[in-house]
Amino acid sequence: MKFSVSNSCFVADSFAAMADLPLDFGVEVQSEFGTDFYWKTNLARVMKDRTGALSIHGQFVDIDLAAEDLNEQEIFDYYQWGFDMYNKYHAEHFVIHPDGKLLAPATAEQIEKMRERAICRMGKLSELA
């Protein structure tokens, strides 16, 4: 069994403490919540000699890939930064939350349209990645 530990358990300056996890544990990094120092310095320390995989948890704050009024180009440009980190640091997984927030009970037709939009956009993001 493979394990991966999210850095959401290691907030702020405790991220570097992830280096003390067993080396066969994977590490998941929340892409939105790190500075360049966090990515360049601390991640190198955390990943040194680690056999567990790096996973990038993609951007998700206020993003709803199922939304009808989504500005795709703006969101795709935002995701590009996460994909760049994924490729630069040779991550093995990239997590995307498509969301699909419903403010009230929805009809089956509304749910299906939201699902179709989210799947279509995730396909486009896959090509971009």
C-alpha positions in Angstrom: 0.0 0.0 0.0 1.2 3.5 -0.9 0.7 6.5 1.4 0.8 10.1 0.6 0.6 12.9 3.2 -0.8 16.3 2.4 1.0 19.4 3.4 -2.3 20.7 4.7 -1.3 18.9 7.9 1.9 20.8 8.0 0.9 24.5 7.7 3.1 27.6 7.5 6.7 27.0 8.6 6.1 23.4 9.7 6.1 22.3 6.0 9.9 21.5 6.2 9.0 19.0 9.0 7.6 16.7 6.3 11.2 15.8 5.6 11.0 13.7 8.7 8.2 11.5 7.3 9.2 8.0 6.3 11.0 8.3 2.9 8.6 5.8 1.3 5.6 8.1 2.0 4.5 10.3 -0.8 4.0 14.0 -0.3 1.1 16.1 -1.6 1.6 19.8 -2.0 -1.2 22.3 -2.2 -0.1 24.4 -5.2 -1.8 27.6 -4.2 -0.3 28.0 -0.8 3.4 28.2 -1.3 5.9 30.9 -2.1 8.9 30.5 -4.3 11.0 29.8 -1.2 8.6 27.1 -0.3 8.8 25.5 -3.7 12.6 25.9 -4.3 14.1 25.3 -0.9 11.7 23.5 1.4 10.4 21.1 -1.2 14.0 20.1 -2.1 14.6 19.3 1.6 11.3 17.4 1.9 11.9 15.3 -1.3 15.6 14.5 -0.7 16.1 10.7 -0.9 12.3 10.2 -0.8 11.1 7.2 -2.8 7.4 8.1 -2.2 5.9 10.2 -5.0 5.2 13.9 -5.2 1.7 14.8 -5.8 0.5 18.4 -6.7 -2.9 19.4 -5.4 -4.1 21.8 -8.0 -5.7 25.1 -7.6 -9.2 24.9 -6.3 -10.1 28.0 -4.3 -13.2 29.6 -5.9 -12.9 27.5 -9.0 -16.0 25.6 -10.2 -15.3 23.8 -13.5 -19.0 23.1 -13.9 -20.1 26.8 -13.7 -21.9 28.1 -16.8 -20.3 31.5 -16.6 -16.7 30.4 -16.1 -14.0 32.4 -17.8 -12.1 29.4 -19.2 -9.0 31.3 -20.4 -8.5 33.0 -17.0 -8.9 29.7 -15.2 -6.7 27.7 -17.6 -4.0 30.4 -17.3 -4.2 30.0 -13.5 -3.9 26.2 -13.8 -0.9 26.5 -16.1 1.2 27.6 -13.1 0.2 24.4 -11.2 1.0 22.3 -14.3 4.4 24.1 -14.6 5.2 23.1 -10.9 4.0 19.6 -11.6 6.4 19.2 -14.6 9.3 21.1 -13.0 9.3 19.0 -9.9 8.4 15.7 -11.6 5.2 15.0 -9.7 3.3 11.8 -10.4 -0.2 13.0 -9.7 -2.2 16.3 -10.1 -5.4 16.6 -8.2 -8.3 18.6 -9.7 -11.6 19.3 -7.9 -14.2 19.9 -10.6 -16.7 21.0 -7.9 -20.1 21.7 -9.3 -21.7 23.7 -6.4 -25.4 23.6 -6.3 -27.1 26.4 -4.3 -30.5 24.7 -4.4 -31.9 21.3 -5.4 -31.1 20.8 -9.0 -32.9 18.8 -11.7 -31.4 15.8 -13.4 -31.0 17.9 -16.5 -29.1 20.7 -14.7 -26.8 18.2 -13.0 -26.1 16.5 -16.4 -25.2 19.9 -18.0 -22.9 20.7 -15.1 -21.2 17.3 -15.4 -20.8 17.7 -19.1 -19.2 21.2 -18.7 -16.8 19.9 -16.0 -15.8 16.8 -18.0 -15.2 18.9 -21.1 -13.1 21.4 -19.2 -11.1 18.7 -17.4 -10.3 17.3 -20.9 -9.0 20.7 -22.0 -6.9 21.0 -18.8 -5.5 17.6 -19.5 -4.3 18.7 -22.9 -2.9 21.9 -21.4 -1.0 19.9 -18.7 
